[in-house]
Amino acid sequence: MKNPTLRTWPDEFRGVPNAFLRSALFGAVRKGSRIDLKRVAINSIGGVQISYTGTRLDQIDLSVWLSVLHLSRQQMLGQELRYKAYGVLKLMKKTDTGKNRKLLHDRLLRLAACTVEVVLGDISYTGSLIKHFYKDENSLEYVVILDARLNALFSKSGFSYIDWSIRSALDGQPLAQWLHGFYSSHAKAYGLKVSTLHQLCGSEAREIWKFTQTLCRAFDALSAAYNKHGKSFEYAIRGDLVHVQRQESLTQCRHLSRVEKTKMMRAVLAGREYRSSR
């Protein structure tokens, strides 16, 4: 059987499984030492069950993984894929220095050494985020193999586009990057408790009031990044509920349009009055 390829996406975006964007798998955690986890349940929403074994992942790990996926998106999974370190760092908008090459190598090791167990309805995946990799000392290329079964996480409704320019503008701000990914995975944002976001992002803050202060700064940075790129993002915290309104992507507008049409037809067939929720 022929190995699958990932669903393609425009060059200015990155495709990410919703299960990862809506969970603490790639946490909003600060720089520093990381703890090793063994089959730890990861906080998530949407009926997703995730267990993780390995060194805790963060937003830098996500950027590295997404860069590898982006370079791989038109090639068959399960086969050797070759990249220059320079090419991956360029995608990440990082300079080609010894420090950044070491960062890239260390993160590839972490992504290859972990085990992720994901269950979402009848879809499941168990394996590492990078099946195998090594550095070809002759060509100085990284040789990477991605598990073909990862394709199951990229079903039509199972992944989202994130705007890479906005994410890159938030480099060094892990909570703002996590929020960007989380809200990008929703066609329509609903009010959520501050405590829910605290759990979902994997925050290390022990007190909610401190997390709320950090959350406001992260939202401010996210709003500024959206505005800089000609898009809108607004938020408000009323009591303990967070409300978000942002400019939807064309794909998400189409999704919401299909949802509204389905609701309208059901209402008409049932003889009920229809009111748009948009």
C-alpha positions as CSV (number, residue, x, y, z in Angstrom):
1,M,0.0,0.0,0.0
2,K,1.3,3.4,-1.0
3,N,2.3,5.7,1.9
4,P,0.1,8.7,2.4
5,T,1.1,12.4,2.1
6,L,-0.1,15.1,4.5
7,R,-2.9,17.4,3.4
8,T,-1.3,20.4,1.8
9,W,-1.7,24.0,3.0
10,P,-0.6,27.4,1.7
11,D,3.0,28.4,2.3
12,E,2.1,31.2,4.7
13,F,0.3,28.8,7.1
14,R,1.1,25.7,9.0
15,G,-1.2,22.7,9.4
16,V,-1.6,21.4,13.0
17,P,-3.8,18.7,14.5
18,N,-6.6,20.2,16.5
19,A,-5.9,17.6,19.3
20,F,-2.5,19.3,19.8
21,L,-3.7,22.9,19.6
22,R,-6.5,22.3,22.1
23,S,-4.4,20.6,24.8
24,A,-1.3,21.1,27.0
25,L,0.8,18.8,24.9
26,F,3.0,21.7,23.7
27,G,2.7,23.7,26.9
28,A,3.0,27.4,27.5
29,V,6.0,26.9,29.8
30,R,9.1,29.0,30.4
31,K,12.6,28.2,29.4
32,G,14.6,26.0,31.7
33,S,14.9,22.4,32.7
34,R,12.1,20.0,31.8
35,I,10.7,17.1,33.8
36,D,10.4,13.7,32.3
37,L,6.8,12.3,32.2
38,K,5.6,8.7,32.0
39,R,2.2,8.1,30.5
40,V,0.8,11.3,32.0
41,A,-2.7,12.3,30.9
42,I,-2.5,15.7,29.2
43,N,-5.3,18.2,29.8
44,S,-7.4,18.7,26.6
45,I,-11.0,19.4,25.4
46,G,-13.2,18.2,22.7
47,G,-13.3,14.6,23.7
48,V,-9.6,14.1,23.0
49,Q,-7.6,11.7,25.2
50,I,-3.8,12.3,25.2
51,S,-1.2,10.4,27.2
52,Y,2.5,11.5,27.0
53,T,5.8,9.9,27.8
54,G,9.0,11.8,27.5
55,T,10.6,15.2,28.3
56,R,7.8,17.8,28.6
57,L,7.3,19.6,25.3
58,D,6.9,23.4,24.8
59,Q,6.2,25.9,22.1
60,I,9.7,25.8,20.7
61,D,9.3,22.0,20.2
62,L,6.0,22.8,18.3
63,S,7.7,25.3,16.0
64,V,10.4,22.8,15.1
65,W,7.9,20.0,14.5
66,L,5.7,22.3,12.4
67,S,8.7,23.3,10.3
68,V,9.5,19.6,9.6
69,L,5.9,19.0,8.7
70,H,5.8,22.0,6.4
71,L,8.9,20.7,4.5
72,S,7.3,17.2,4.4
73,R,3.8,18.1,3.4
74,Q,4.2,17.2,-0.3
75,Q,6.3,14.1,0.2
76,M,5.2,10.6,1.3
77,L,5.2,9.9,5.0
78,G,7.3,6.9,6.1
79,Q,10.1,7.6,3.8
80,E,13.4,9.4,4.3
81,L,13.1,13.2,4.0
82,R,16.3,15.3,3.9
83,Y,16.7,18.9,5.2
84,K,19.6,21.2,5.8
85,A,19.6,22.7,9.3
86,Y,19.8,26.1,7.6
87,G,16.5,25.5,5.8
88,V,14.6,24.5,9.0
89,L,16.0,27.5,10.9
90,K,15.1,29.8,8.1
91,L,11.5,28.6,8.3
92,M,11.5,29.3,12.0
93,K,12.9,32.8,11.2
94,K,16.0,32.1,13.2
95,T,19.6,32.9,12.3
96,D,21.9,30.1,11.3
97,T,24.2,30.1,14.3
98,G,25.9,27.4,16.3
99,K,23.5,28.0,19.2
100,N,20.4,27.7,17.1
101,R,21.8,24.6,15.3
102,K,22.2,23.0,18.7
103,L,18.7,24.0,19.7
104,L,17.3,22.4,16.6
105,H,19.3,19.2,17.2
106,D,18.2,19.0,20.8
107,R,14.5,19.5,19.9
108,L,14.6,16.9,17.1
109,L,16.0,14.5,19.7
110,R,13.2,15.3,22.1
111,L,10.5,14.9,19.4
112,A,12.0,11.5,18.4
113,A,12.4,10.2,21.9
114,C,8.8,10.8,23.1
115,T,5.7,8.7,22.8
116,V,2.2,10.3,22.3
117,E,-1.0,8.4,22.6
118,V,-4.0,10.1,21.1
119,V,-7.6,8.8,21.0
120,L,-10.4,10.8,19.4
121,G,-13.5,8.8,18.6
122,D,-12.5,6.1,16.2
123,I,-9.2,7.9,15.4
124,S,-6.1,6.9,17.4
125,Y,-2.3,7.3,17.1
126,T,0.5,5.9,19.3
127,G,4.1,6.7,18.5
128,S,6.7,9.4,18.5
129,L,6.3,12.8,16.7
130,I,9.4,12.0,14.7
131,K,9.8,8.3,14.0
132,H,13.6,8.4,13.2
133,F,16.2,11.0,12.4
134,Y,20.0,11.2,12.0
135,K,22.5,13.6,10.6
136,D,24.3,12.6,7.4
137,E,27.9,13.7,8.1
138,N,28.7,13.6,4.4
139,S,26.0,15.9,3.1
140,L,25.4,17.6,6.5
141,E,21.7,17.0,6.0
142,Y,19.2,15.9,8.6
143,V,17.5,12.7,7.5
144,V,14.0,12.5,9.0
145,I,11.3,9.8,8.9
146,L,7.7,10.7,9.9
147,D,5.3,7.9,10.9
148,A,2.8,7.4,8.1
149,R,0.1,6.9,10.7
150,L,0.4,10.6,11.7
151,N,-1.8,11.2,8.7
152,A,-4.8,10.0,10.7
153,L,-4.6,13.2,12.8
154,F,-4.9,15.3,9.6
155,S,-8.5,14.4,8.7
156,K,-10.5,17.1,6.9
157,S,-12.0,18.4,10.2
158,G,-9.1,17.3,12.4
159,F,-6.5,20.0,11.8
160,S,-6.3,23.8,11.4
161,Y,-4.2,26.4,9.7
162,I,-2.2,28.8,11.8
163,D,-0.8,32.0,10.4
164,W,3.0,31.5,10.5
165,S,3.7,35.2,10.4
166,I,1.6,35.9,13.5
167,R,3.1,33.0,15.3
168,S,6.6,34.1,14.4
169,A,5.9,37.6,15.7
170,L,5.2,36.1,19.1
171,D,8.5,34.3,19.3
172,G,9.6,34.1,23.0
173,Q,6.1,34.5,24.3
174,P,4.9,30.9,24.8
175,L,1.5,31.7,26.3
176,A,0.6,34.1,23.4
177,Q,1.7,31.5,20.9
178,W,-0.4,28.8,22.6
179,L,-3.4,31.1,22.6
180,H,-2.9,31.9,18.9
181,G,-2.9,28.1,18.1
182,F,-5.8,27.4,20.4
183,Y,-8.1,30.1,19.0
184,S,-7.0,29.4,15.4
185,S,-8.4,25.8,15.9
186,H,-11.9,27.2,16.5
187,A,-14.1,28.5,13.8
188,K,-16.1,30.4,16.5
189,A,-14.7,31.1,19.9
190,Y,-16.9,30.5,23.0
191,G,-16.5,31.9,26.4
192,L,-14.1,29.9,28.6
193,K,-13.2,30.2,32.3
194,V,-9.7,31.5,33.1
195,S,-9.2,28.4,35.1
196,T,-9.9,26.3,32.0
197,L,-7.3,28.1,29.9
198,H,-4.9,27.7,32.9
199,Q,-5.3,23.9,32.7
200,L,-5.3,23.6,28.9
201,C,-2.2,25.6,28.3
202,G,-0.2,23.7,30.9
203,S,0.7,26.8,32.8
204,E,3.1,26.5,35.7
205,A,1.5,29.4,37.6
206,R,0.3,28.1,40.9
207,E,-2.1,31.0,41.6
208,I,-4.9,32.0,39.3
209,W,-4.6,35.7,39.9
210,K,-0.9,35.6,38.7
211,F,-1.9,33.5,35.7
212,T,-4.7,36.1,34.9
213,Q,-2.1,38.9,34.8
214,T,0.1,36.8,32.5
215,L,-2.9,35.9,30.4
216,C,-3.8,39.6,29.8
217,R,-0.3,40.4,28.7
218,A,-0.3,37.4,26.3
219,F,-3.7,38.5,24.9
220,D,-2.4,42.0,24.4
221,A,0.6,40.7,22.5
222,L,-1.6,38.5,20.4
223,S,-4.0,41.4,19.6
224,A,-1.0,43.6,18.6
225,A,0.4,40.8,16.3
226,Y,-3.0,40.4,14.6
227,N,-3.3,44.2,14.1
228,K,0.2,44.4,12.7
229,H,-0.8,41.9,10.1
230,G,-4.0,43.7,9.2
231,K,-6.3,41.4,11.1
232,S,-8.4,41.9,14.2
233,F,-8.4,40.1,17.6
234,E,-10.3,41.4,20.6
235,Y,-10.7,39.9,24.0
236,A,-12.5,40.7,27.3
237,I,-12.4,39.1,30.7
238,R,-15.8,39.5,32.5
239,G,-15.7,37.9,35.9
240,D,-13.9,34.6,35.4
241,L,-15.0,34.2,31.7
242,V,-12.8,35.0,28.7
243,H,-14.5,36.2,25.6
244,V,-12.7,36.4,22.3
245,Q,-13.7,37.8,18.9
246,R,-11.3,37.5,16.0
247,Q,-11.2,37.7,12.2
248,E,-12.1,34.3,10.9
249,S,-10.1,32.7,8.1
250,L,-11.8,32.0,4.7
251,T,-11.8,28.3,5.4
252,Q,-13.5,28.9,8.8
253,C,-16.0,31.3,7.2
254,R,-17.0,28.5,4.8
255,H,-17.3,26.0,7.7
256,L,-19.5,28.4,9.6
257,S,-21.6,29.0,6.5
258,R,-22.2,25.3,6.1
259,V,-23.1,24.9,9.7
260,E,-25.7,27.7,9.5
261,K,-27.2,26.3,6.3
262,T,-27.6,22.9,8.0
263,K,-29.3,24.5,11.0
264,M,-31.6,26.5,8.7
265,M,-32.6,23.4,6.8
266,R,-33.3,21.4,10.0
267,A,-35.4,24.3,11.3
268,V,-37.4,24.6,8.1
269,L,-38.0,20.8,7.9
270,A,-39.2,20.8,11.5
271,G,-41.4,23.8,11.0
272,R,-39.5,26.0,13.5
273,E,-38.4,29.6,13.3
274,Y,-34.7,30.0,12.3
275,R,-32.4,32.6,13.7
276,S,-28.8,32.9,12.7
277,S,-26.3,32.4,15.5
278,R,-23.6,34.5,13.7
